[in-house]
Amino acid sequence: MDKRAAPTNAQNSGAKKHRGDDDDDEMDFEDGFLDDVDFEEEVNGQDSEDIQGVDFVDDSKTDQCWARPACVQLNPQEDSFVFQQIEIDHYIGNPIEGMPGQQAGKVPVMRMFGINDAGNSVCCHVHGFSPYFYVTCPPTFNESHLGEFKTTLNRVLLDDMRSNKENITDAVLSVDLTKKESILGYHANRKVSFLKITVALPRLIAAAKRLLGEGKVYMTDIGTPIYEAFESNIDFEIRFMVDTHLVGCCWVELPAKTWSIRKEKLDTRCQFEVDVAWNKFVVHEPEGDWARLAPFRIFSFDIECAGRKGVFPEPDKDPVIQIGNMVICQGETEPFLRTIFTLKQCAPIIGAKVNSYNNEKDMLEAWAKFLREVDPDIITGYNINNFDFPYLLNRANHLKSQQFPFLGRCKSIRSVIKDSVLQSRQMGRRENKSINTEGRCQFDLLMVLVRDYKLRSYTLNAVSYHFLQEQKEDVHHSIISDLQNGNPQSRRRLAVYCLKDALLPLRLLDKLMCIINYIEMARVTGVPLSYLLTRGQQIKVMSQLLRKAVEQDLVLPVHRGSGSDEFEGATVIEPRKGYYNVPIATLDFSSLYPSIMMAHNLCYTTLLTGPQMAQDYGLSADEYIKTPSGNYFVKASKRKGLLPEILESLLAARKKAKNDLKKETDPLRMKVLDGRQLALKISANSVYGFTGAQAGKLPCLDISQSVTAFGRTMIAFTKEQVEERYTLENGYKHKAEVIYGDTDSVMVKFGVTTVAEAMELGKEAAIYVTEKFVKPIKLEFEKVYFPYLLINKKRYAGLYFTRADKHDKMDCKGIETVRRDNSPIVANLINTCLQKILIERNPLGAVDYAKQTISDLLCNRVDISQLVITKELTRAEKEYTAKQAHVELANKMKKRDPGTAPKLGDRVPYVIIAGAKGTPAYEKAEDPIYVLENSLPIDYEYYLTNQLSKPLLRIFEPILGDKAESQLLKGDHTRSRIITHSKVGAMAKFITKKASCVGCKVPIDSASEALCKHCKLRESDIYMHQMTALGALEEKFSRLWTQCQRCQGSIHEEVICTSRDCPIFYMRKKVQIELVDQDKILERFGAPAW
Amino acid sequence: MFEARLVQGSLLKKVLDAIKELLNEASWDCADSGIQLQAMDNSHVSLVSVNLRAEGFDKYRCDRNLIMGMDLTSMSKILKCAANDDIITMKAQDNADTVTFIFESPSQEKVSDYEMKLMNLDQDHLGIPETDYACVIKLPSGEFARICRDLSNFGESIVIACSKEGVKFSAAGDIGTGNIKLAQTSSVDKEEEAVIIEMQEPVTLTFACRYLNMFTKATPLSPQVSLSMSPDVPLVVEYSIGDIGQIQYFLAPKIDDQDT
């Protein structure tokens, strides 16, 4: 790496030094950001003109269709300007005359990027919004102290700054006395005085807060009280959005006469660049017509690099050889632009434009120019954040390209790589690279999938198979170089592969409706789209909380991270295990936790520390409640809680969205509404989590433990009520029994024999019990399971009925079908067995099937892909306390070939191979491909005892009872085995295989003979048998080969795919080996004599 | 029809003890000439070969070659039912899926029979080519078992160095090192108590302790053990089974760069 990297590093470490003891990320980012600007300005003088000049002339000649539609001339005096914003950030710039706010020095300017209905890109500079926060007001402080406080704070702040690049003289813009109320605790609705401090730059907030908190601000009358800060830890963008009622991805209208258009000296590459004051624009709530989506350009790309054998490509050595691109407009089904940039000539591809270059630097620069020209709003791809983008930038840097790293919309800002760490309860610790592309939202599909879906494998191939049921050719990166060094045809092959990789993310985004769902989530929670991927869960609740708090003049205290107090979670009623061949009705609490919070008015604002405090406020006993966990809250009659209000509006909005959804006919708008109701549901449920997250911004255990405590008592109460009412004495035919209950549901056996009767009673019981609860808690009858296999806590399976006549699906919970820490054979076997038991109601058939599978396993007839276990390599070896199979294997593979070995964060596939007695399992893990190639023996015993036996016995014990084990695991079917011999290992090279009779396996002396003298009599019989076997293998192989050819999209080229996620790949490999062996056997019979 | 009667039934019990550590299941190849068993251990690092000659049996009949796959754990359970001085007979039909063990007490007062289900094991037949070994060491089997046991306390592998002076076993590990030297016995009174070295050239090889310790389970079979070594070929540890046959264990030497 050369000089380009140096400033970046220096700037990072510089930023770290700035960190105060209680700093927040925002400040950090701010510093880095400023340094960037400075740096760019030096280097960039001639660059930007140069690029722009070349860019527009050049491209207008070649490909008109790349650019966005031409824009209509607008007159700010007469026309209003409407666009949908998708990205909001801020920068430090010069104030513009006529705008509110500070007029001298540098000021923060908000920037909204978006699209209008015509598809023109827009950058809107919003001026005059200044950062602020609150501190508590000392009792003796009054209006007259404001002036002195401001000057003192200003002086202290300026003294504290290490550098003052912006030449700030007024760090504190204003100090105001306001009447506010802290959100934490009940204060009898009395507002008290707070100081609102407005500062010049966002990063000054943290400094001011620190200085005030440490007592560094001395005033003659007041002394140095400790000022407690409120709302100082809120991102500037969020603050801005809350105060202007902006939500993520909403439509913004600039009314006529309030805005101005920039004609020259544009900062960005957007078609419209406009200025507006922060309090002048109109925000449209995403309702009705404003729920529509502008025609975003979504850009997907994938790069190929020519790696060296055995080494993963490194940007300072291995060239980028191809970049495949797809661009689609939101709302359309097919990409309107497919191009591929290749190094060296490439044969033409139907439907795609091939741009070939002889020089890699030219190619990269042409691509960057192309990207700028296409001007996408959303950039997607697979693992672009951690691979493609950093690789391209590092490579361009290595090639000393000046023009490449300008991928954002701001002309003067160079895209650089930074490391970011995301720590969240939901995902654990993730280390990511982040690349700034101002104005373009990065939407890495891999990150979306890792966040939202639990999968066995996250390779693009596995993912596309899982969601699209399509296999994709997987060219190992060691072969890529060979294809590149071949001819235009072989490069074309690579290009097709590359284009497919660029297309798949778009198809997946469409199929999973990621973009629409995320946009709806941004709208519901009010955070920018990009926050949803780069930030945790909390920011979403925080944003909603702030919005409500502002309305009620509440302020949020800054929470200091504290230790973790555990509290009791949800409850389960001890299950009565067994196989129920009668309908089981399930009663569910709908939105249990939100409804508890609403019903009992649980909130920060209604919290009382104890009965003493209630007395102090003069509350009578019926004005507050004691929760089952011993916490006190005032009732809604005294103060309506904020959280219940948020929840009510969320649930009401969801109801509305669902109603609209029913009426809607337009498919795209239906998707939007569906995404909306989902986002609303998730948001409502995450409020409870927010109050319980100890490391969070505003945890409140009193609330969360009260919620779970209520939940527990409600489940127990429901059980009591149902069992009390449905008895023989009360005139029912059977006595009802609650056989199981979990967090928000109870399973009831009413004793009736038909689904219809169970439904009837279920509905009745739900209504009956609901009446006994406080509104809006509602017990609903949801479904009937018939039959129902209750294995253990959180483990059950059943056939799911919502209508009396036909089942909807088979529902399995906690059973190995859905877990991913075991091999597919377990999931498949259990799944089939359950189907046989539940749907076909043929338990004996299930037993036979299980036996057959076990027998196949022992005879090596099971496909190896069924035996692959995958585990994610989450930490470095040293950090694992105990040795683990996948870690050991990753090390072994690294020794064999560092290039293909799995890296941190990869999921490692492995199979367990046979080892000496007592060898720990972690030493027996092996790479499935290595096993196949060397025909290593699989440890079938391991799969039988450690993987299959427990899940199998669990589901069969309720049916077979004690005999299950001997029937399933020790029967005659386990007595036939095929033992293979490894081709590697210490002994393999010394051993010679002795010839044995093909018919009866008895050893015979000469290898040229096929049969022993006893079997010779049946020669033709045995020969025919072997011929049939050969024929079957040949046919199987041809079919597999054809399948792979189809997948690679060419039937006259060799298949080179080595996808480890594809079952066909393993089968093809195995059949190939078996075919060779079978051929040898037939040779021993000699040439057929006719 | 297959039938084999062994007066010294305890030998069969000892053979099973000598192999059941290494193998879970195995095929017994029965032919005119006798019974053979050859199999690699589960981890495919060592190979066991058992040979019982037909002449060694009191009565032996094998009409056609047959293979009997047996679960050795089950077989060992059955053989535990036999007393040490019992006469053991194995019997099987030509195409049977069971084998019968008959135990007769010496006085013929008690006869017990056990039938065991056979397994259908499909595996290759293996062999080690005949080799001339650079040195062959004969030593008391108890001594060898003791050496292996003691040295396994020190490290995972044992170095066996054979030279004109004698043979040296050594091991090194975290706690320190251990060396045991055996000199050739000069005067031979009892052959089985002597250390005899036949050597063409000196050889030094390294082997994994855990396997050697498994081989020494055969110690009760014979007072003497012979170790045959040549550079870069597997070590052969051989015990005779009374006068009816022998059991051989093959173990590949450890190569330095390989797994550390």
Interface residues (C-beta under 8 A of the other chain):
Chain A: C859 A914 G915 A916 K917 T919 L936 P937 D939 E941 D972 R975 S976 R977 I978 I979 T980 H981 S982 G985 A986 M987 A988 F990 I991 T992 K993 K994 A995 S996 C1000 K1001 V1002 P1003 C1012 H1014
Chain B: E21 L22 N24 E25 D29 A31 M40 D41 N42 S43 H44 V45 S46 L47 R64 N65 L66 I67 G69 D71 K117 L118 M119 N120 L121 D122 Q123 D124 H125 L126 G127 I128 P129 R210 Y211 V233 P234 F250 L251 A252 P253 K254 I255 Q258
